[in-house]
Amino acid sequence: IRAKIVATREGGMITGEERLREYLGGLYGDVNGYDGRPTASQAARAEALARELEDVIREFNQLTAQRLPAVNRGLAAKHLEPVRVVSEADWQTRNAGEGAPPPAQSERRID
């Protein structure tokens, strides 16, 4: 699943490999870097990437539903903590405030 989301080849950005994360980042930069409305092709690309992301989410949910119980039974047999899947809502709560600060804090007026 990870290979569908991020570039995984050694060498990082140098290899030119792009996956979902890189495509989303590129689209975000293209749309954010222009003062006008997104183009029709950018809107279509956003929809296509959203569908790809939904496919990855569905695959992840199926994988964890099918395989994680057996993994956790094996961990429990060794008296180890189970692997818990963090819900998106819990992840959002835990990571609130991370990333770029709000514009009021990161931008300043120059007269």
N, CA, C and O atoms as CSV, one atom per row, in Angstrom:
chain,resi,resn,atom,element,x,y,z
A,1,ILE,N,N,0.835,-1.183,0.000
A,1,ILE,CA,C,0.000,0.000,0.000
A,1,ILE,C,C,0.884,1.253,0.000
A,1,ILE,O,O,0.592,2.221,-0.701
A,2,ARG,N,N,1.945,1.229,0.774
A,2,ARG,CA,C,2.820,2.404,0.873
A,2,ARG,C,C,3.358,2.809,-0.495
A,2,ARG,O,O,3.465,3.998,-0.794
A,3,ALA,N,N,3.693,1.828,-1.322
A,3,ALA,CA,C,4.252,2.119,-2.645
A,3,ALA,C,C,3.244,2.816,-3.554
A,3,ALA,O,O,3.636,3.453,-4.532
A,4,LYS,N,N,1.960,2.705,-3.249
A,4,LYS,CA,C,0.950,3.412,-4.032
A,4,LYS,C,C,0.827,4.864,-3.586
A,4,LYS,O,O,0.376,5.722,-4.346
A,5,ILE,N,N,1.232,5.130,-2.352
A,5,ILE,CA,C,1.044,6.461,-1.784
A,5,ILE,C,C,2.271,7.340,-1.948
A,5,ILE,O,O,2.147,8.510,-2.308
A,6,VAL,N,N,3.455,6.795,-1.687
A,6,VAL,CA,C,4.680,7.605,-1.719
A,6,VAL,C,C,5.737,6.949,-2.594
A,6,VAL,O,O,5.743,5.732,-2.784
A,7,ALA,N,N,6.628,7.777,-3.121
A,7,ALA,CA,C,7.765,7.261,-3.880
A,7,ALA,C,C,8.646,6.475,-2.925
A,7,ALA,O,O,8.975,6.962,-1.843
A,8,THR,N,N,9.032,5.266,-3.311
A,8,THR,CA,C,9.762,4.387,-2.393
A,8,THR,C,C,11.160,4.023,-2.859
A,8,THR,O,O,11.908,3.386,-2.117
A,9,ARG,N,N,11.528,4.413,-4.069
A,9,ARG,CA,C,12.867,4.071,-4.558
A,9,ARG,C,C,13.929,4.838,-3.800
A,9,ARG,O,O,13.710,5.973,-3.376
A,10,GLU,N,N,15.093,4.202,-3.631
A,10,GLU,CA,C,16.216,4.887,-2.996
A,10,GLU,C,C,16.609,6.078,-3.835
A,10,GLU,O,O,16.524,6.042,-5.063
A,11,GLY,N,N,17.035,7.120,-3.177
A,11,GLY,CA,C,17.433,8.323,-3.892
A,11,GLY,C,C,16.411,9.429,-3.784
A,11,GLY,O,O,16.660,10.557,-4.208
A,12,GLY,N,N,15.256,9.109,-3.215
A,12,GLY,CA,C,14.246,10.129,-2.980
A,12,GLY,C,C,13.823,10.851,-4.238
A,12,GLY,O,O,13.530,10.226,-5.257
A,13,MET,N,N,13.793,12.168,-4.165
A,13,MET,CA,C,13.287,12.997,-5.255
A,13,MET,C,C,14.167,12.907,-6.497
A,13,MET,O,O,13.708,13.204,-7.600
A,14,ILE,N,N,15.402,12.508,-6.338
A,14,ILE,CA,C,16.336,12.459,-7.461
A,14,ILE,C,C,15.884,11.450,-8.516
A,14,ILE,O,O,16.144,11.646,-9.703
A,15,THR,N,N,15.220,10.385,-8.106
A,15,THR,CA,C,14.829,9.337,-9.047
A,15,THR,C,C,13.713,9.773,-9.985
A,15,THR,O,O,13.532,9.173,-11.045
A,16,GLY,N,N,12.965,10.801,-9.618
A,16,GLY,CA,C,11.845,11.247,-10.436
A,16,GLY,C,C,10.595,10.410,-10.246
A,16,GLY,O,O,9.585,10.640,-10.911
A,17,GLU,N,N,10.654,9.439,-9.342
A,17,GLU,CA,C,9.491,8.597,-9.081
A,17,GLU,C,C,8.398,9.435,-8.423
A,17,GLU,O,O,8.665,10.211,-7.506
A,18,GLU,N,N,7.181,9.270,-8.896
A,18,GLU,CA,C,6.059,9.994,-8.315
A,18,GLU,C,C,4.929,9.027,-8.014
A,18,GLU,O,O,4.645,8.110,-8.784
A,19,ARG,N,N,4.308,9.249,-6.905
A,19,ARG,CA,C,3.138,8.481,-6.492
A,19,ARG,C,C,2.070,9.469,-6.037
A,19,ARG,O,O,2.192,10.671,-6.273
A,20,LEU,N,N,1.055,8.980,-5.403
A,20,LEU,CA,C,-0.095,9.782,-5.013
A,20,LEU,C,C,0.303,11.031,-4.225
A,20,LEU,O,O,-0.189,12.121,-4.516
A,21,ARG,N,N,1.173,10.891,-3.247
A,21,ARG,CA,C,1.587,12.050,-2.439
A,21,ARG,C,C,2.228,13.118,-3.319
A,21,ARG,O,O,1.911,14.302,-3.197
A,22,GLU,N,N,3.117,12.706,-4.192
A,22,GLU,CA,C,3.814,13.664,-5.040
A,22,GLU,C,C,2.856,14.324,-6.042
A,22,GLU,O,O,2.960,15.521,-6.311
A,23,TYR,N,N,1.925,13.534,-6.589
A,23,TYR,CA,C,0.940,14.101,-7.505
A,23,TYR,C,C,0.063,15.134,-6.792
A,23,TYR,O,O,-0.203,16.211,-7.327
A,24,LEU,N,N,-0.385,14.791,-5.570
A,24,LEU,CA,C,-1.206,15.733,-4.801
A,24,LEU,C,C,-0.429,17.000,-4.469
A,24,LEU,O,O,-0.960,18.106,-4.569
A,25,GLY,N,N,0.824,16.834,-4.076
A,25,GLY,CA,C,1.664,17.990,-3.763
A,25,GLY,C,C,1.866,18.888,-4.972
A,25,GLY,O,O,1.820,20.113,-4.860
A,26,GLY,N,N,2.090,18.279,-6.122
A,26,GLY,CA,C,2.262,19.054,-7.345
A,26,GLY,C,C,1.002,19.812,-7.725
A,26,GLY,O,O,1.057,20.985,-8.096
A,27,LEU,N,N,-0.131,19.134,-7.630
A,27,LEU,CA,C,-1.404,19.780,-7.952
A,27,LEU,C,C,-1.687,20.917,-6.979
A,27,LEU,O,O,-2.117,21.997,-7.382
A,28,TYR,N,N,-1.445,20.668,-5.699
A,28,TYR,CA,C,-1.645,21.712,-4.689
A,28,TYR,C,C,-0.787,22.936,-5.012
A,28,TYR,O,O,-1.271,24.067,-4.967
A,29,GLY,N,N,0.474,22.708,-5.333
A,29,GLY,CA,C,1.366,23.815,-5.665
A,29,GLY,C,C,0.907,24.577,-6.894
A,29,GLY,O,O,0.972,25.806,-6.927
A,30,ASP,N,N,0.440,23.851,-7.909
A,30,ASP,CA,C,-0.037,24.498,-9.134
A,30,ASP,C,C,-1.259,25.375,-8.864
A,30,ASP,O,O,-1.340,26.510,-9.335
A,31,VAL,N,N,-2.207,24.831,-8.098
A,31,VAL,CA,C,-3.436,25.577,-7.808
A,31,VAL,C,C,-3.148,26.731,-6.851
A,31,VAL,O,O,-3.638,27.843,-7.048
A,32,ASN,N,N,-2.366,26.470,-5.835
A,32,ASN,CA,C,-2.071,27.482,-4.819
A,32,ASN,C,C,-1.197,28.614,-5.359
A,32,ASN,O,O,-1.263,29.740,-4.865
A,33,GLY,N,N,-0.396,28.325,-6.352
A,33,GLY,CA,C,0.527,29.315,-6.881
A,33,GLY,C,C,-0.075,30.259,-7.913
A,33,GLY,O,O,0.635,31.089,-8.481
A,34,TYR,N,N,-1.352,30.143,-8.157
A,34,TYR,CA,C,-2.006,30.979,-9.158
A,34,TYR,C,C,-3.195,31.667,-8.510
A,34,TYR,O,O,-3.943,31.030,-7.769
A,35,ASP,N,N,-3.385,32.953,-8.772
A,35,ASP,CA,C,-4.458,33.715,-8.131
A,35,ASP,C,C,-5.844,33.409,-8.681
A,35,ASP,O,O,-6.844,33.678,-8.016
A,36,GLY,N,N,-5.914,32.860,-9.866
A,36,GLY,CA,C,-7.207,32.578,-10.480
A,36,GLY,C,C,-7.797,31.259,-10.004
A,36,GLY,O,O,-7.244,30.578,-9.140
A,37,ARG,N,N,-8.923,30.926,-10.589
A,37,ARG,CA,C,-9.599,29.665,-10.272
A,37,ARG,C,C,-8.805,28.498,-10.842
A,37,ARG,O,O,-8.072,28.660,-11.817
A,38,PRO,N,N,-8.948,27.322,-10.239
A,38,PRO,CA,C,-8.305,26.139,-10.832
A,38,PRO,C,C,-8.865,25.892,-12.236
A,38,PRO,O,O,-10.034,26.164,-12.512
A,39,THR,N,N,-8.026,25.383,-13.093
A,39,THR,CA,C,-8.464,25.074,-14.454
A,39,THR,C,C,-9.341,23.827,-14.437
A,39,THR,O,O,-9.378,23.095,-13.449
A,40,ALA,N,N,-10.033,23.600,-15.525
A,40,ALA,CA,C,-10.871,22.400,-15.641
A,40,ALA,C,C,-10.015,21.145,-15.521
A,40,ALA,O,O,-10.428,20.168,-14.896
A,41,SER,N,N,-8.826,21.167,-16.116
A,41,SER,CA,C,-7.966,19.980,-16.033
A,41,SER,C,C,-7.454,19.773,-14.605
A,41,SER,O,O,-7.289,18.631,-14.174
A,42,GLN,N,N,-7.202,20.850,-13.871
A,42,GLN,CA,C,-6.780,20.703,-12.473
A,42,GLN,C,C,-7.917,20.140,-11.627
A,42,GLN,O,O,-7.689,19.286,-10.771
A,43,ALA,N,N,-9.133,20.610,-11.859
A,43,ALA,CA,C,-10.286,20.087,-11.122
A,43,ALA,C,C,-10.494,18.608,-11.439
A,43,ALA,O,O,-10.777,17.812,-10.544
A,44,ALA,N,N,-10.355,18.246,-12.706
A,44,ALA,CA,C,-10.498,16.839,-13.100
A,44,ALA,C,C,-9.394,15.993,-12.471
A,44,ALA,O,O,-9.642,14.874,-12.024
A,45,ARG,N,N,-8.186,16.527,-12.439
A,45,ARG,CA,C,-7.060,15.802,-11.826
A,45,ARG,C,C,-7.304,15.609,-10.337
A,45,ARG,O,O,-7.009,14.543,-9.795
A,46,ALA,N,N,-7.839,16.628,-9.670
A,46,ALA,CA,C,-8.147,16.515,-8.241
A,46,ALA,C,C,-9.173,15.411,-7.998
A,46,ALA,O,O,-9.044,14.641,-7.046
A,47,GLU,N,N,-10.183,15.333,-8.850
A,47,GLU,CA,C,-11.192,14.280,-8.717
A,47,GLU,C,C,-10.580,12.902,-8.935
A,47,GLU,O,O,-10.889,11.962,-8.203
A,48,ALA,N,N,-9.719,12.780,-9.931
A,48,ALA,CA,C,-9.067,11.494,-10.205
A,48,ALA,C,C,-8.176,11.080,-9.038
A,48,ALA,O,O,-8.169,9.913,-8.648
A,49,LEU,N,N,-7.427,12.024,-8.484
A,49,LEU,CA,C,-6.560,11.709,-7.343
A,49,LEU,C,C,-7.386,11.352,-6.114
A,49,LEU,O,O,-6.990,10.488,-5.333
A,50,ALA,N,N,-8.526,12.008,-5.936
A,50,ALA,CA,C,-9.411,11.676,-4.813
A,50,ALA,C,C,-9.912,10.240,-4.940
A,50,ALA,O,O,-9.993,9.518,-3.946
A,51,ARG,N,N,-10.246,9.826,-6.158
A,51,ARG,CA,C,-10.683,8.432,-6.372
A,51,ARG,C,C,-9.549,7.456,-6.077
A,51,ARG,O,O,-9.769,6.411,-5.464
A,52,GLU,N,N,-8.332,7.797,-6.516
A,52,GLU,CA,C,-7.182,6.930,-6.227
A,52,GLU,C,C,-6.964,6.806,-4.724
A,52,GLU,O,O,-6.692,5.718,-4.217
A,53,LEU,N,N,-7.084,7.921,-4.017
A,53,LEU,CA,C,-6.910,7.899,-2.569
A,53,LEU,C,C,-7.988,7.049,-1.907
A,53,LEU,O,O,-7.695,6.293,-0.980
A,54,GLU,N,N,-9.221,7.163,-2.368
A,54,GLU,CA,C,-10.305,6.335,-1.824
A,54,GLU,C,C,-10.017,4.851,-2.052
A,54,GLU,O,O,-10.298,4.028,-1.181
A,55,ASP,N,N,-9.464,4.504,-3.207
A,55,ASP,CA,C,-9.096,3.112,-3.480
A,55,ASP,C,C,-8.043,2.619,-2.487
A,55,ASP,O,O,-8.133,1.497,-1.989
A,56,VAL,N,N,-7.056,3.451,-2.204
A,56,VAL,CA,C,-6.002,3.075,-1.253
A,56,VAL,C,C,-6.585,2.928,0.150
A,56,VAL,O,O,-6.235,1.995,0.873
A,57,ILE,N,N,-7.469,3.840,0.538
A,57,ILE,CA,C,-8.108,3.760,1.856
A,57,ILE,C,C,-8.918,2.474,1.964
A,57,ILE,O,O,-8.862,1.783,2.981
A,58,ARG,N,N,-9.667,2.157,0.919
A,58,ARG,CA,C,-10.467,0.925,0.917
A,58,ARG,C,C,-9.560,-0.306,1.037
A,58,ARG,O,O,-9.861,-1.229,1.794
A,59,GLU,N,N,-8.462,-0.317,0.297
A,59,GLU,CA,C,-7.519,-1.437,0.361
A,59,GLU,C,C,-6.915,-1.561,1.762
A,59,GLU,O,O,-6.780,-2.668,2.284
A,60,PHE,N,N,-6.554,-0.435,2.368
A,60,PHE,CA,C,-6.004,-0.444,3.722
A,60,PHE,C,C,-7.028,-0.999,4.711
A,60,PHE,O,O,-6.690,-1.831,5.553
A,61,ASN,N,N,-8.272,-0.544,4.612
A,61,ASN,CA,C,-9.315,-1.023,5.524
A,61,ASN,C,C,-9.547,-2.522,5.373
A,61,ASN,O,O,-9.737,-3.224,6.366
A,62,GLN,N,N,-9.531,-3.017,4.137
A,62,GLN,CA,C,-9.694,-4.453,3.912
A,62,GLN,C,C,-8.514,-5.229,4.486
A,62,GLN,O,O,-8.696,-6.264,5.126
A,63,LEU,N,N,-7.322,-4.731,4.257
A,63,LEU,CA,C,-6.118,-5.393,4.754
A,63,LEU,C,C,-6.129,-5.479,6.275
A,63,LEU,O,O,-5.860,-6.538,6.842
A,64,THR,N,N,-6.436,-4.377,6.928
A,64,THR,CA,C,-6.421,-4.391,8.397
A,64,THR,C,C,-7.553,-5.248,8.952
A,64,THR,O,O,-7.386,-5.895,9.986
A,65,ALA,N,N,-8.692,-5.262,8.286
A,65,ALA,CA,C,-9.804,-6.084,8.760
A,65,ALA,C,C,-9.499,-7.573,8.606
A,65,ALA,O,O,-9.898,-8.376,9.449
A,66,GLN,N,N,-8.798,-7.947,7.541
A,66,GLN,CA,C,-8.532,-9.353,7.270
A,66,GLN,C,C,-7.311,-9.884,8.010
A,66,GLN,O,O,-7.344,-11.004,8.521
A,67,ARG,N,N,-6.244,-9.113,8.077
A,67,ARG,CA,C,-4.976,-9.641,8.597
A,67,ARG,C,C,-4.619,-9.207,10.010
A,67,ARG,O,O,-3.916,-9.925,10.721
A,68,LEU,N,N,-5.092,-8.050,10.417
A,68,LEU,CA,C,-4.684,-7.529,11.711
A,68,LEU,C,C,-5.130,-8.391,12.894
A,68,LEU,O,O,-4.367,-8.523,13.851
A,69,PRO,N,N,-6.317,-8.978,12.876
A,69,PRO,CA,C,-6.690,-9.832,14.007
A,69,PRO,C,C,-5.694,-10.977,14.243
A,69,PRO,O,O,-5.362,-11.276,15.390
A,70,ALA,N,N,-5.222,-11.611,13.183
A,70,ALA,CA,C,-4.249,-12.703,13.335
A,70,ALA,C,C,-2.917,-12.179,13.856
A,70,ALA,O,O,-2.278,-12.814,14.695
A,71,VAL,N,N,-2.503,-11.027,13.362
A,71,VAL,CA,C,-1.258,-10.417,13.845
A,71,VAL,C,C,-1.381,-10.122,15.335
A,71,VAL,O,O,-0.466,-10.414,16.106
A,72,ASN,N,N,-2.499,-9.550,15.736
A,72,ASN,CA,C,-2.686,-9.205,17.144
A,72,ASN,C,C,-2.783,-10.440,18.037
A,72,ASN,O,O,-2.338,-10.405,19.184
A,73,ARG,N,N,-3.353,-11.522,17.531
A,73,ARG,CA,C,-3.366,-12.769,18.319
A,73,ARG,C,C,-1.940,-13.260,18.537
A,73,ARG,O,O,-1.589,-13.697,19.633
A,74,GLY,N,N,-1.126,-13.187,17.496
A,74,GLY,CA,C,0.278,-13.580,17.624
A,74,GLY,C,C,1.021,-12.705,18.619
A,74,GLY,O,O,1.828,-13.202,19.404
A,75,LEU,N,N,0.757,-11.425,18.591
A,75,LEU,CA,C,1.392,-10.509,19.547
A,75,LEU,C,C,0.927,-10.803,20.971
A,75,LEU,O,O,1.729,-10.797,21.905
A,76,ALA,N,N,-0.364,-11.057,21.133
A,76,ALA,CA,C,-0.904,-11.357,22.462
A,76,ALA,C,C,-0.285,-12.633,23.019
A,76,ALA,O,O,-0.017,-12.723,24.217
A,77,ALA,N,N,-0.056,-13.616,22.156
A,77,ALA,CA,C,0.563,-14.867,22.600
A,77,ALA,C,C,1.972,-14.630,23.126
A,77,ALA,O,O,2.470,-15.394,23.953
A,78,LYS,N,N,2.612,-13.570,22.644
A,78,LYS,CA,C,3.965,-13.230,23.104
A,78,LYS,C,C,3.942,-12.119,24.151
A,78,LYS,O,O,4.975,-11.544,24.496
A,79,HIS,N,N,2.731,-11.832,24.649
A,79,HIS,CA,C,2.538,-10.801,25.681
A,79,HIS,C,C,3.016,-9.429,25.213
A,79,HIS,O,O,3.629,-8.672,25.966
A,80,LEU,N,N,2.721,-9.133,23.954
A,80,LEU,CA,C,3.072,-7.836,23.375
A,80,LEU,C,C,1.804,-7.037,23.095
A,80,LEU,O,O,0.719,-7.599,22.948
A,81,GLU,N,N,1.957,-5.738,23.027
A,81,GLU,CA,C,0.829,-4.849,22.756
A,81,GLU,C,C,0.291,-5.086,21.344
A,81,GLU,O,O,1.065,-5.315,20.414
A,82,PRO,N,N,-1.025,-5.031,21.183
A,82,PRO,CA,C,-1.596,-5.194,19.845
A,82,PRO,C,C,-1.343,-3.957,18.985
A,82,PRO,O,O,-1.078,-2.868,19.494
A,83,VAL,N,N,-1.432,-4.152,17.688
A,83,VAL,CA,C,-1.366,-3.038,16.747
A,83,VAL,C,C,-2.772,-2.457,16.666
A,83,VAL,O,O,-3.743,-3.176,16.431
A,84,ARG,N,N,-2.863,-1.166,16.861
A,84,ARG,CA,C,-4.162,-0.501,16.795
A,84,ARG,C,C,-4.165,0.458,15.609
A,84,ARG,O,O,-3.208,1.199,15.388
A,85,VAL,N,N,-5.240,0.430,14.865
A,85,VAL,CA,C,-5.401,1.349,13.745
A,85,VAL,C,C,-6.030,2.624,14.293
A,85,VAL,O,O,-7.082,2.587,14.931
A,86,VAL,N,N,-5.387,3.729,14.042
A,86,VAL,CA,C,-5.892,5.020,14.497
A,86,VAL,C,C,-6.924,5.509,13.485
A,86,VAL,O,O,-6.657,5.542,12.284
A,87,SER,N,N,-8.092,5.886,13.971
A,87,SER,CA,C,-9.114,6.411,13.065
A,87,SER,C,C,-8.669,7.770,12.534
A,87,SER,O,O,-7.832,8.444,13.134
A,88,GLU,N,N,-9.234,8.148,11.424
A,88,GLU,CA,C,-8.875,9.447,10.851
A,88,GLU,C,C,-9.222,10.576,11.817
A,88,GLU,O,O,-8.453,11.527,11.959
A,89,ALA,N,N,-10.373,10.477,12.482
A,89,ALA,CA,C,-10.776,11.522,13.433
A,89,ALA,C,C,-9.772,11.627,14.580
A,89,ALA,O,O,-9.398,12.730,14.977
A,90,ASP,N,N,-9.333,10.480,15.115
A,90,ASP,CA,C,-8.337,10.504,16.195
A,90,ASP,C,C,-7.010,11.069,15.702
A,90,ASP,O,O,-6.355,11.823,16.421
A,91,TRP,N,N,-6.610,10.713,14.489
A,91,TRP,CA,C,-5.365,11.232,13.936
A,91,TRP,C,C,-5.450,12.748,13.788
A,91,TRP,O,O,-4.510,13.467,14.127
A,92,GLN,N,N,-6.593,13.231,13.274
A,92,GLN,CA,C,-6.776,14.677,13.112
A,92,GLN,C,C,-6.680,15.385,14.460
A,92,GLN,O,O,-6.061,16.444,14.564
A,93,THR,N,N,-7.290,14.802,15.490
A,93,THR,CA,C,-7.243,15.402,16.822
A,93,THR,C,C,-5.816,15.440,17.346
A,93,THR,O,O,-5.372,16.461,17.870
A,94,ARG,N,N,-5.100,14.336,17.207
A,94,ARG,CA,C,-3.712,14.270,17.693
A,94,ARG,C,C,-2.793,15.236,16.972
A,94,ARG,O,O,-1.856,15.764,17.572
A,95,ASN,N,N,-3.047,15.475,15.695
A,95,ASN,CA,C,-2.147,16.282,14.885
A,95,ASN,C,C,-2.646,17.698,14.644
A,95,ASN,O,O,-2.077,18.427,13.830
A,96,ALA,N,N,-3.688,18.088,15.334
A,96,ALA,CA,C,-4.195,19.454,15.184
A,96,ALA,C,C,-3.098,20.433,15.569
A,96,ALA,O,O,-2.430,20.276,16.590
A,97,GLY,N,N,-2.931,21.426,14.747
A,97,GLY,CA,C,-1.930,22.444,15.050
A,97,GLY,C,C,-0.560,22.161,14.482
A,97,GLY,O,O,0.309,23.031,14.537
A,98,GLU,N,N,-0.330,20.973,13.936
A,98,GLU,CA,C,0.973,20.687,13.334
A,98,GLU,C,C,0.996,21.226,11.916
A,98,GLU,O,O,-0.048,21.535,11.341
A,99,GLY,N,N,2.153,21.334,11.373
A,99,GLY,CA,C,2.294,21.848,10.018
A,99,GLY,C,C,2.527,23.335,10.031
A,99,GLY,O,O,3.050,23.888,10.999
A,100,ALA,N,N,2.139,23.972,8.961
A,100,ALA,CA,C,2.376,25.410,8.835
A,100,ALA,C,C,1.512,26.168,9.831
A,100,ALA,O,O,0.350,25.817,10.037
A,101,PRO,N,N,2.067,27.197,10.445
A,101,PRO,CA,C,1.268,28.000,11.361
A,101,PRO,C,C,0.215,28.786,10.587
A,101,PRO,O,O,0.357,28.974,9.379
A,102,PRO,N,N,-0.825,29.242,11.251
A,102,PRO,CA,C,-1.836,30.034,10.556
A,102,PRO,C,C,-1.203,31.272,9.934
A,102,PRO,O,O,-0.177,31.748,10.418
A,103,PRO,N,N,-1.796,31.796,8.876
A,103,PRO,CA,C,-1.199,32.942,8.194
A,103,PRO,C,C,-0.866,34.107,9.115
A,103,PRO,O,O,0.146,34.777,8.909
A,104,ALA,N,N,-1.681,34.364,10.111
A,104,ALA,CA,C,-1.421,35.495,11.003
A,104,ALA,C,C,-0.066,35.365,11.688
A,104,ALA,O,O,0.563,36.374,12.007
A,105,GLN,N,N,0.390,34.143,11.916
A,105,GLN,CA,C,1.666,33.933,12.590
A,105,GLN,C,C,2.826,33.819,11.610
A,105,GLN,O,O,3.964,34.138,11.957
A,106,SER,N,N,2.553,33.376,10.409
A,106,SER,CA,C,3.646,33.116,9.478
A,106,SER,C,C,3.887,34.259,8.496
A,106,SER,O,O,4.930,34.302,7.843
A,107,GLU,N,N,2.942,35.176,8.387
A,107,GLU,CA,C,3.101,36.282,7.461
A,107,GLU,C,C,3.221,37.579,8.237
A,107,GLU,O,O,2.644,37.734,9.313
A,108,ARG,N,N,3.963,38.489,7.685
A,108,ARG,CA,C,4.033,39.804,8.311
A,108,ARG,C,C,3.932,40.862,7.225
A,108,ARG,O,O,4.343,40.657,6.083
A,109,ARG,N,N,3.397,41.950,7.603
A,109,ARG,CA,C,3.200,43.046,6.659
A,109,ARG,C,C,4.476,43.867,6.556
A,109,ARG,O,O,5.097,44.197,7.566
A,110,ILE,N,N,4.854,44.189,5.350
A,110,ILE,CA,C,6.021,45.034,5.118
A,110,ILE,C,C,5.526,46.305,4.444
A,110,ILE,O,O,4.999,46.262,3.332
A,111,ASP,N,N,5.695,47.423,5.110
A,111,ASP,CA,C,5.245,48.715,4.559
A,111,ASP,C,C,6.340,49.422,3.831
A,111,ASP,O,O,6.128,50.517,3.310
